[in-house]
């Protein structure tokens, strides 16, 4: 049931993400929860026991270590409370499951410093209350779980009345919907003929079975504290007084605090304007791991690591010769990866919009390069902070962060690479080069909204110039041409078109011909970027 629940959420995570995004698709609640529950399912699958206590404990540990974002941490605490109530049990019926549901909700509420109604917590509590009532009415687990889900949807439908931002957007809570997908997957497994096997969590979204998933996404909330900060403190059997004191301290520097302890770790999640203060306080308790910091003022939802399991750091191979300089770049798409590799980049981290790599991911890539000076190209404004944090944490190697906000800026920076150049001089040249590039991108809107004087409908084509929406259109080609008319100036000399995974090469060549005819003084290049989400990424220099 745990594996089936994880699979159901993985199959629908994009729908949950879509409840939590601005028109540009960069939401993450579904992805965060899916990564968390997939981590729980992996541990449950590996456990091998047929006792509910063992499976619940394994899933709880996996969820805590795999928890991503606020919604993921709360989900991990639901698993933790559930497991706590099932300790010592070989099997469980509806009475035991109802008690476990109650304990799950208590644990989740306790973990959040200032619980807010209208969220996943409210939906979880509604499900637990239904479980207690239904446990007196039936001993059939399938009937029991179906009733819980039905009541859960009723509570979910009420969340817009509890949170004004939800009502304003006409939307239910994304985290609550994610929780119900988990339960729905478990229910499907009860009626299945064969055991399910764990999927990879990358399934394409399917049509929702209820009308909740098709609701519009959440509007931007005002952000009091700018940085979503997450990490583990590694400490043996942390004392409750330690976690209580740490939670109180975090309350003085931020909000959205989750501070929970397991046998050998403390998981921290806090929104703050001073991530360094949280880190320094934590270092007085133990060593840190899994560090992730996202700038929420630049992205309306906190971001996640792209992969469920970050690659383990590897020491430079003995046969790898030491170099003066090395390069780490972030990009998404096979074509863009090849381009960066051809320009001399040593390690390309898969990531970008919707899948921001963490500080730890960057440090792991750095560890693979046998060089004294390493240049980091974030290529996305939401990744710059994580790169800068990596530079602060790197002890043996000097990290140079080039604050590239887009792939074209990163490519332009790499053209400054000279084998025997002074690293500091090359850093200055790269920083100057990225200022000479304009980036035009073409993507799509995931829901109806309005921005300034622009009325945007779901499915509209969005043409963006340096992250600002410039064009709203019905057709990709026409929208892109209009965007380029606005973006290319008399000073423009070179236009490079990187077409995405959902764009045909013939269309990219048609666009190239349009530029050559409309702007004869510009040199035009066309390359297969293979990037997701964006039909085109266009560099204008």
C-alpha positions in Angstrom: 0.0 0.0 0.0 2.9 2.4 0.7 4.5 1.6 -2.6 1.2 2.0 -4.4 0.6 5.3 -2.7 4.0 6.5 -3.7 3.4 5.5 -7.3 0.0 7.2 -7.4 1.4 10.5 -6.2 4.4 10.1 -8.6 2.0 9.7 -11.5 0.0 12.8 -10.5 2.8 15.0 -9.1 2.6 17.4 -12.0 -1.0 18.0 -11.3 -0.2 18.8 -7.7 2.6 21.0 -8.9 0.2 22.8 -11.2 -1.9 23.9 -8.2 1.1 25.7 -6.8 2.6 27.6 -9.7 2.7 31.0 -11.4 2.0 30.8 -15.2 5.6 29.8 -15.8 5.6 26.1 -14.6 7.9 26.1 -11.6 5.7 24.7 -8.7 7.1 22.0 -6.5 4.6 20.8 -3.9 3.8 17.6 -5.8 7.4 16.9 -6.6 8.6 17.5 -3.0 5.9 15.2 -1.6 6.6 12.6 -4.3 10.3 12.5 -3.6 9.6 12.2 0.1 7.1 9.3 -0.3 9.3 7.6 -2.9 12.1 7.6 -0.3 9.7 6.0 2.2 8.6 3.4 -0.3 12.2 2.4 -1.2 12.9 1.7 2.5 9.7 -0.2 2.9 10.5 -2.3 -0.2 14.0 -3.0 1.0 12.9 -4.0 4.5 11.7 -7.5 3.7 9.6 -7.9 6.8 5.9 -8.7 6.7 5.2 -7.1 10.1 3.4 -3.7 10.0 5.6 -2.3 12.7 8.8 -3.0 10.7 7.4 -1.7 7.5 6.0 1.5 9.1 9.3 2.2 10.8 11.4 1.7 7.7 9.0 4.0 5.7 9.2 6.6 8.4 13.0 6.6 8.4 13.1 6.8 4.6 10.5 9.7 4.5 12.5 11.7 7.1 15.8 11.4 5.2 14.2 12.0 1.9 11.9 14.9 3.0 11.9 17.8 0.6 10.3 21.2 1.3 7.8 22.1 3.9 5.1 19.8 2.5 7.6 16.9 2.3 8.8 17.4 5.9 5.2 17.4 7.2 4.4 14.3 5.2 7.4 12.6 6.8 6.0 13.4 10.2 2.7 11.8 9.3 4.6 8.7 8.5 6.6 9.0 11.7 3.5 9.3 13.9 1.8 6.5 12.1 4.8 4.3 12.7 5.1 5.2 16.4 1.5 4.0 17.0 2.2 0.7 15.3 5.3 -0.1 17.3 5.5 -3.8 18.2 2.6 -4.9 16.1 2.8 -7.7 13.6 -0.5 -6.8 11.9 -3.2 -4.1 12.2 -6.9 -3.8 11.6 -9.1 -0.8 11.4 -9.0 0.0 15.1 -5.2 0.1 15.1 -5.0 2.0 11.9 -7.4 4.6 13.2 -5.3 5.1 16.3 -2.2 5.3 14.1 -3.9 8.0 12.0 -4.6 10.0 15.1 -1.0 9.7 16.2 0.2 10.7 12.8 -1.8 13.9 12.9 -0.6 14.8 16.4 3.0 14.2 15.4 2.7 16.4 12.3 1.0 19.2 14.1 3.6 19.1 16.9 6.5 19.3 14.3 5.2 22.6 12.8 5.9 25.6 15.1 2.9 27.6 13.9 0.4 25.2 12.3 -1.9 26.8 9.7 -5.4 25.5 8.9 -6.4 25.0 5.3 -3.2 23.0 4.6 -2.2 19.3 4.4 -2.5 19.3 8.2 -6.2 20.1 8.0 -6.8 17.4 5.5 -4.8 14.9 7.5 -6.8 15.7 10.6 -10.1 15.3 8.7 -8.9 11.9 7.5 -8.0 10.8 11.0 -11.3 11.9 12.4 -13.1 9.9 9.7 -10.9 6.9 10.5 -11.9 6.9 14.2 -15.6 7.1 13.2 -15.4 4.5 10.5 -13.5 2.1 12.8 -16.7 1.8 14.8 -18.8 1.1 11.7 -16.7 -1.5 9.7 -13.9 -3.9 10.0 -13.2 -4.1 6.3 -10.1 -2.1 5.5 -11.1 -1.4 1.9 -14.5 0.1 3.0 -12.6 1.9 5.9 -10.0 3.5 3.6 -12.6 4.5 0.9 -14.6 6.3 3.6 -11.5 8.1 4.8 -10.7 9.3 1.3 -14.3 10.5 0.7 -14.2 12.6 3.9 -10.7 13.8 3.1 -12.0 15.3 -0.2 -14.8 17.0 1.7 -12.3 18.6 4.0 -10.0 19.5 1.0 -12.9 21.3 -0.7 -13.2 23.5 2.4 -9.6 24.6 2.4 -10.3 27.8 0.3 -12.5 29.0 3.1 -9.7 28.7 5.6 -6.9 30.4 3.6 -7.7 33.6 1.8 -5.0 33.1 -0.8 -6.6 29.8 -1.9 -10.1 31.4 -2.1 -8.7 34.3 -4.1 -7.3 31.9 -6.7 -10.2 29.5 -6.6 -8.0 26.5 -5.6 -7.8 23.8 -3.0 -4.6 23.1 -1.0 -1.9 21.3 -3.1 -0.4 19.4 -0.1 -3.8 18.1 0.9 -4.5 16.9 -2.6 -1.1 15.2 -2.6 -1.9 13.4 0.6 -5.2 12.1 -0.9 -3.3 10.8 -3.9 -1.2 8.7 -1.5 -4.3 7.2 0.1 -6.0 6.7 -3.3 -3.0 4.6 -4.4 -3.2 2.5 -1.3 -6.9 1.9 -1.9 -6.2 0.9 -5.5 -3.7 -1.7 -4.3 -6.2 -3.2 -1.9 -8.4 -4.0 -5.0 -5.6 -5.1 -7.2 -4.9 -8.7 -8.3 -1.1 -8.5 -8.2 1.4 -6.7 -5.9 2.6 -3.4 -7.3 6.3 -2.7 -8.0 8.0 0.5 -7.3 8.2 2.9 -10.2 10.9 5.5 -10.8 8.8 8.5 -9.8 9.2 10.1 -13.2 5.8 9.0 -14.7 3.9 11.4 -16.8 0.9 13.0 -15.2 -2.5 11.3 -15.9 -6.0 12.7 -15.9 -7.3 13.3 -12.4 -10.2 11.1 -11.2 -11.7 14.0 -9.3 -12.2 17.7 -10.2 -9.9 18.9 -7.5 -6.7 18.4 -9.5 -8.0 20.5 -12.4 -8.4 23.6 -10.2 -6.3 26.7 -10.8 -3.0 27.1 -9.0 -2.2 29.1 -6.0 -1.3 32.8 -6.4 1.9 34.2 -4.9 1.7 34.9 -1.2 3.6 37.7 0.3 7.0 36.4 1.5 8.1 37.6 5.0 11.4 35.7 5.0 13.3 35.2 1.8 15.2 31.9 2.1 13.9 28.4 2.4 16.6 26.6 4.4 16.8 22.9 5.0 19.4 20.6 6.4 20.1 17.6 8.6 22.1 17.8 11.9 23.9 14.6 12.5 23.8 13.8 16.2 23.4 10.5 18.1 20.1 10.3 20.1 19.3 14.0 20.2 17.9 15.2 23.5 14.4 16.7 23.4 15.7 19.8 25.2 18.1 20.3 22.4 15.4 20.3 19.7 13.1 22.4 21.8 15.8 25.0 22.3 16.8 24.9 18.6 13.1 25.4 17.6 12.8 28.4 19.9 15.9 29.9 18.4 14.7 29.4 14.9 11.5 31.2 15.9 13.6 34.3 16.5 15.0 34.4 13.0 12.2 33.0 10.8 9.0 31.2 10.4 7.6 28.0 8.7 9.7 26.1 11.2 9.8 22.3 11.3 12.3 20.8 13.7 12.1 17.0 14.2 14.5 14.4 15.5 15.2 10.8 14.8 17.7 8.3 16.3 20.7 10.0 14.7 19.5 13.2 12.9 17.6 16.3 13.4 15.7 17.6 10.3 15.4 21.3 10.0 13.2 23.4 7.8 12.9 27.2 8.2 12.1 30.3 6.2 14.6 33.1 7.2 16.4 36.1 5.9 19.6 34.8 7.5 20.4 31.2 6.6 23.9 31.5 8.0 22.6 32.1 11.5 20.5 28.9 11.3 23.5 27.0 10.0 25.9 28.4 12.7 23.5 27.5 15.5 23.1 24.0 14.1 26.9 23.5 13.9 27.0 23.9 17.7 25.0 20.7 17.9 26.5 18.5 15.3 27.8 18.2 11.7 25.5 19.1 8.8 24.4 17.3 5.6 21.7 17.7 3.0 22.0 21.4 3.0 19.6 23.2 0.6 18.8 27.0 0.4 16.4 28.5 -2.0 15.6 32.2 -2.6 11.8 32.4 -2.4 11.7 36.1 -3.4 13.0 35.0 -6.8 10.8 32.0 -7.1 7.3 31.9 -5.6 7.7 28.4 -4.4 10.7 26.8 -2.8 12.7 24.5 -5.0 13.9 21.0 -4.8 16.7 18.8 -5.6 16.2 17.3 -9.1 16.9 13.7 -8.1 15.5 11.7 -5.2 18.9 10.5 -4.2 21.8 12.9 -4.7 24.9 11.3 -6.2 27.5 10.4 -3.6 30.7 12.4 -3.7 33.6 10.7 -5.4 37.2 11.5 -4.9 39.1 12.5 -8.1 40.2 9.4 -9.9 43.9 8.6 -9.6 44.3 8.6 -13.4 42.6 12.0 -13.7 45.4 14.6 -14.1 45.2 17.7 -11.9 44.2 20.8 -13.8 44.5 24.5 -12.9 40.8 25.1 -13.5 37.6 23.1 -13.8 34.0 23.9 -14.6 30.6 22.8 -13.3 27.5 23.8 -15.2 23.8 23.3 -14.6 21.4 22.7 -17.5 18.6 20.4 -18.7 18.5 18.7 -22.0 20.9 16.3 -23.7 21.8 18.8 -26.4 22.7 21.6 -24.0 24.8 19.1 -22.0 26.8 18.2 -25.1 27.3 21.9 -25.8 28.7 22.6 -22.4 30.9 19.5 -22.5 32.3 20.6 -25.9 33.1 24.0 -24.4 35.2 22.4 -21.7 32.8 21.9 -18.8 33.8 18.9 -16.6 30.6 18.2 -14.8 27.1 19.1 -16.0 24.3 18.8 -13.3 20.9 18.1 -14.7 18.7 20.9 -13.4 17.2 24.3 -14.1 13.6 25.6 -13.9 11.4 23.3 -11.7 14.4 21.2 -10.7 17.0 23.2 -8.9 20.0 21.3 -7.7 21.1 21.8 -4.1 24.3 23.1 -2.6 25.2 19.5 -1.8 24.6 18.5 -5.5 27.0 21.2 -6.5 29.6 20.2 -4.0 29.4 16.6 -5.1 30.1 17.7 -8.7 33.0 19.8 -7.4 34.5 16.8 -5.6 34.7 14.9 -8.9 37.0 17.5 -10.5 40.7 17.4 -9.8 41.4 21.1 -10.0 42.4 23.9 -7.6 40.1 26.5 -9.1 36.6 25.5 -10.2 34.1 27.8 -11.9 30.3 27.3 -11.2 27.8 28.3 -13.9 24.3 28.2 -12.2 22.5 29.3 -15.4 19.3 30.1 -13.4 18.7 32.9 -11.0 17.2 30.4 -8.5 20.4 28.4 -8.3 22.9 31.2 -7.8 22.4 31.2 -4.0 23.0 27.5 -3.7 26.2 27.9 -5.8 27.4 30.8 -3.6 26.7 28.7 -0.5 28.8 25.9 -2.0 31.6 28.3 -2.5 31.5 29.2 1.2 31.5 25.6 2.3 34.3 24.4 -0.1 37.5 24.1 1.9 40.1 22.5 -0.4 39.2 24.1 -3.7 38.6 27.7 -4.7 35.1 28.1 -6.2 34.3 30.9 -8.6 30.6 31.5 -9.0 29.7 33.2 -12.2 26.1 34.5 -11.6 24.7 33.3 -14.9 20.9 33.6 -15.0 20.3 31.5 -18.1 21.9 28.9 -20.3 22.9 31.5 -23.0 24.7 33.5 -20.3 26.5 30.3 -19.2 27.5 29.5 -22.8 28.7 33.0 -23.3 30.8 32.8 -20.2 32.5 29.6 -21.4 33.7 31.3 -24.5 36.0 33.3 -22.2 37.8 30.1 -21.1 41.5 30.2 -21.8 43.7 27.3 -20.8 46.5 29.3 -19.2 44.5 32.4 -18.1 44.7 33.7 -14.6 41.6 32.4 -12.7 40.7 35.8 -11.2 41.1 37.6 -14.6 39.0 34.9 -16.3 36.3 35.3 -13.6 36.1 39.0 -14.3 35.9 38.3 -18.1 33.1 35.8 -17.6 31.1 38.1 -15.4 31.4 40.8 -18.0 30.4 38.4 -20.8 27.1 37.4 -19.2 26.1 41.1 -19.1 26.3 41.2 -22.9 23.6 38.6 -23.4 19.8 38.9 -23.6 17.8 35.6 -23.1 14.5 35.0 -24.8 12.5 31.9 -23.8 9.2 30.5 -25.1 7.1 28.3 -22.8 3.4 27.9 -21.9 0.9 28.9 -19.2 -0.5 26.2 -17.0 -3.6 28.2 -15.9 -5.6 31.4 -16.3 -4.3 34.5 -14.7 -3.5 38.1 -15.3 -0.2 39.9 -15.0 -0.2 43.7 -15.4 -2.3 44.4 -18.5 -1.8 40.9 -19.9 -4.6 38.4 -19.7 -3.3 34.9 -19.8 -5.3 31.7 -20.5 -4.2 28.1 -19.7 -2.3 26.8 -22.7 -1.2 30.3 -24.0 2.3 30.6 -25.3 4.4 32.9 -23.2 7.4 34.7 -24.7 9.8 35.9 -22.0 12.7 38.3 -22.3 15.2 38.1 -19.4 12.5 36.5 -17.2 9.9 39.1 -17.9 6.7 38.1 -19.8 6.9 40.1 -23.1 4.4 38.2 -25.3 1.2 36.2 -24.8 0.2 34.3 -27.9 -1.9 31.4 -29.2 0.7 29.9 -31.5 4.3 29.0 -30.7 5.8 30.2 -34.0 3.9 33.4 -34.2 4.5 34.1 -30.5 8.3 33.5 -30.9 8.5 35.7 -33.9 6.8 38.5 -32.0 9.1 38.0 -29.1 12.2 38.2 -31.4 10.9 41.4 -33.0 10.8 42.9 -29.5 14.2 41.4 -28.4 16.5 42.0 -31.3 17.8 45.5 -31.7 20.2 47.3 -34.0 23.1 46.4 -31.7 22.3 42.7 -31.9 24.9 40.7 -33.8 24.5 37.0 -33.0 21.2 35.0 -32.4 21.6 31.4 -31.2 18.4 29.2 -31.2 18.3 26.2 -28.9 15.2 24.2 -29.6 13.6 22.1 -27.0 12.5 18.5 -26.6 8.9 19.3 -27.8 10.0 21.4 -30.9 10.7 20.0 -34.4 14.0 20.8 -36.1 12.1 22.0 -39.1 10.3 24.6 -37.0 13.6 25.9 -35.6 15.0 26.2 -39.1 11.9 28.1 -40.2 12.5 30.5 -37.2 16.1 30.9 -38.3 15.0 31.8 -41.9 12.6 34.4 -40.4 15.5 36.0 -38.4 17.8 36.1 -41.5 15.1 37.8 -43.5 13.8 40.1 -40.9 17.3 41.0 -39.4 19.8 40.5 -42.2 22.7 42.0 -40.1 22.4 39.2 -37.5 24.3 35.9 -37.7 22.0 33.0 -36.8 22.8 29.6 -35.3 20.4 26.7 -34.6 21.2 23.9 -32.2 19.3 21.1 -30.6 19.1 21.9 -26.9 16.6 19.1 -26.0 15.5 21.1 -22.9 12.1 20.3 -21.3 9.4 23.0 -20.7 10.8 25.5 -23.1 10.1 25.3 -26.8 13.0 27.7 -27.4 15.9 29.2 -25.5 17.3 32.0 -27.6 20.6 33.9 -27.0 20.8 37.4 -28.4 24.3 39.1 -28.3 
